[in-house]
Amino acid sequence: MPNNKHSDITGYEQIEILGAREHNLKNIDLIIPRNKLVVFTGISGSGKSSLAFDTIYAEGQRRYMESFSAYARSFLGNMERPDVDKINGLSPVISIEQKTTSKNPRSTVGTVTEIYDFMRLLYARAAEAFSYVTGERMIKQSIDQIIEVILHDYQDQKLILLAPVVKGRKGHYRELFVQIAKLGYTKVRVDGVVMDIQPKMQLDRFKIHDIEIVVDRIVVKTEERFRLSQSVQTALNQGKGLMMTHDEKGEVRNFSKYLMDPISGVSYDEPSPNNFSFNSPYGWCPTCQGLGKVEEITEDSILPDKTLSINKGAIAPLGEYRDMWIFKQLEVLLKPFKVSLATPLEKFPEEAIKIMLYGTDEPVPVPSKKYEGTDWNTKYEGIIVFLKRQQETGSEKIQEWLKDFMVVNTCPDCKGLRLKKESLHFKIDHKNIAQLAELDIAELAEWFVGLEARMNERQNVIAKEILKEIRKRIGFLTGIGLEYLTLNRSLRTLSGGEAQRIRLATQIGTQLTNVLYIMDEPSIGLHQRDNVKLIQALKDLRDLGNSILVVEHDKDMMLASDYVVDIGPGAGRHGGSIVGQGTPEEFLKNNSTTAKFLSGEIGIEVPKQRRKGNGNFLVIKGATGNNLKNVTLKLPLGKMISVTGVSGSGKSSLIHDTMYPILNRHFFNAKREPMPHKSVEGLEHLDKVIEVDQSPIGRTPRSNPATYTGMFTDIRTLFAELPESKIRGYKAGRFSFNVKGGRCEDCEGAGMKKIEMEFLPDVHVACETCKGKRFNRETLEVRFKGKSIADVLDMTVEQAVEYFENQPKISRKVQMLKEVGLGYITIGQQATTLSGGEAQRVKLAEELSKRDTGKTMYILDEPTTGLHFQDIKALMEVLDRLADKGNTVLIIEHNLDVIKVSDHIIDVGPEGGQKGGQIIAEGTPEQVAKVKGSHTARFLKEELA
């Protein structure tokens, strides 16, 4: 066995992959070094992910599952073996992908990185408590301390010792008085008055009461200390750790074994980490249950347009007037206010609107049609009251319908801080835990600097180890350029790249060794400046003794790696082979397309002339959402515009959350509210807006590019119009695999059948009846140009372009898919197998195939994700054509190849988080490159040179 520091337990010094055939891989043999940073690159669709994730990761995961007993595996389900002959030298595998972001609103940056968990422990053990009533520091007293205080302050005075049993609650408490009497006590103090316990004694059940047991009446003397201590002990037992004294002047004092406010008597339980968790009933705000937001039905959402009358549909949930009971009730209700159903709401008195929304206790006499001269006296409960009742008890369908009238507001009780008021009054250095969670990581790191000097000796002893863990984790986040995030930022609001880097920071924190990490484009969403930090983080992970395998298109990452593997030469069926490999120096001498782009032999040319635009502008003034600092955005229309800036600088807040909702609301009456801004000018120069993001085109295998682009509808119509179909009476529905009729009923149009195996992985086999074709025999007998509907779904986009050349409607859509670089996918490929970048390009093709008007605004968010240099070149040609027709193409981007070919750049920054939110440079790439203090300018200058 070779004794080498890079060899693993099995003695292999490298990872050997023999005979990989998964998806489009052409029986690849590959050897890569262990404990190195290895980059897999190649044209989109060439087979990088098939090799990294579907072969190497899948095999590592399968081996781990195999280590369980057959009984355990029967619950977990087994993994299918990837199509590979053998893999040697494989370490335990951890995959860090982008798709694994949690959609749960309770997952935050703090909980995932565990920083918040350590802070909860710190607050539970070392924080000081303050009263939420008086703001006084809470005190804790032992029994001896309580006795000493009483002996010192009340010497020779008459004193009543009380044990509180009810504090500020309604009820008649008949049973409680019986219980107290059974314990042998004869007197109680009710609402400040001492009284004897009577048989059948009870209180007014609708009033709020305070009840204390009179435990002892005593004259305080030092020689009576034994009796006093017995009574104090009893009072604390009966009062569950609390007791009170009532002196001759009628003054009451509170004492507690736990944390207590000496003035108001408010007491807190002993704190535990759960008390500071917004995911636990012990810590969360009871109103919003720890979400910080509440869904409310508001007057504005019920009555959106007060210029309308009730007849014309002013009450949104009711719609326009119909012969319905509620309209008849409203007619009667409004009579006393001298308004009718035909009066615009703006002329209604306030009282009328209040009754309409919240109801009345008075019976409403509605005249009966059946029995003339008589009235139906009914109760009118009010529209908002009715909708709230439906919200709690209604069916799923009704709940879905109610969402249109719900507004999400910050919780009125905790003001969005998520925790109950007691938890918010535990402080370290004058700050509670929620205030710390609202700081960005950079500010948080600063707060923890020198914290020891601001804490007392006891706190320091407790906090020593906790602080070490917190600082270490904050350091990892800062190290990979995420210092602009806050701990309470919800995980579902992060981009794929940010979520992936957070998981990377967590992994570095675990300090595992001898592991193979596989990552999917971790540089997504990263500015060139932060790329350096990311590469360093990956090298640190490697230096711990791990192998790092990255699927990546980033130039810096490839040149900084230890080994590069290029897969290609083309995409889909034209890919799946190794076209180049070696250290970066060796790799550059290859003849592959990637190597030529890296060495500068071929590249994306800077245009000789920038577009002048159409002279019109879209101007948004005073944008202040998130971290934006009163920004004025001025977009020259008819150009290709890049919005740049470091991660977290405010690009998404400005474009996604402010500009896009303004345009969307203006053109399509969308409901989503834009972030705060003062005014908008220039909307008249545009006629529609289209946003193309990276969310999946479908969540089930039944979605595919043909169904998403709407092309499948046209194909089915084409098949239904064939003479054969008309003779047989087939309509377009016959050619859908999602509805009964034409599909194979044996597999319900899925083409595959799942056979469940008890101790082995479920096996997917082609359906015996249709042989995977999805349709029944009769449907497949209808052919166009010799091909059935199933053959058409199996065509690649390239083949479909030729096949449909004389069908303009379909041809335009297929052609567009080819032009955005998706010629290699089949038009029936399952949506779940498309990457984020491929899904975005399918959407782009769908939008591009629509007729543009020359006045359209296209918004693209990092369209280069998952794209090779060659694909970027093809994509830019398509976008150039759109801009040439006079449309405005706005791209949020970090890729310098895209930025340098834009006509206009808007650079947001200068940093991320609170230090960002300003436009620091705008103009042509040449103008921006000269701006001092812009990170983008620094890198752009080199690129243009």
Secondary structure, 3 states (H helix, E strand, C coil): CCCCCCCCCCCCCEEEEEEECCCCCCCEEEEEECCCEEEEEECCCCCHHHHHHHHHHHHHHHHHHHCCCHHHHHHHCCCCCCCEEEEECCCCEEEECCCCCCCCCCCEHHHHHCHHHHHHHHHHHHCEEECCCCCCECECCCHHHHHHHHHHHCCCCEEEEEEEEEEEEECCCHHHHHHHHHCCCCEEEECCEEEECCCCCCCCCCCEEEEEEEEEEEECCHHHHHHHHHHHHHHHHHCCCEEEEEECCCCEEEEECCEECCCCCCEECCCCHHHHCCCCCCCECCCCCCCCEEEEECHHHHCCCCCCECCCCCCCCCCCCCCCHHHHHHHHHHHHHCCCCCCEHHHCCHHHHHHHHHCEEEEEEEECCCCCCCEEEEEECCHHHHHHHHHHHCCHHHHHHHHHHEEEEECCCCCCCCECCCHHHEEECCECHHHHHCCEHHHHHHHHCCHHHHCCHHHHHHHHHHHHHHHHHHHHHHHCCCCCCECCCEHHHCCHHHHHHHHHHHHHHHCCCCCEEEEECCCCCCCHHHHHHHHHHHHHHHHCCCEEEEECCCHHHHHHCCEEEEEECCCHHHCCEEEEEECHHHHHCCCCHHHHHHHCCCCCCCCCCCCCCCCCEEEEEEECCCCCCCEEEEEECCCEEEEECCCCCCHHHHHHHHHHHHHHHHHHCCCCCCCCCCEEECHHHCCEEEEECCCCCCCCCCCCHHHHCCHHHHHHHHHHCCHHHHHHCCCHHHHCCCCCCCECCCCCCCCEEEECCCCCCCEEEECCCCCCCCECHHHHCCCECCECHHHHHCCEHHHHHHHCCCCHHHHHHHHHHHHCCCCCCECCCCHHHCCHHHHHHHHHHHHHCCCCCCCEEEEEECCCCCCCHHHHHHHHHHHHHHHHCCCEEEEECCCHHHHHHCCEEEEEECCCHHHCCEEEEEECHHHHCCCCCCHHHHHHHHHHC
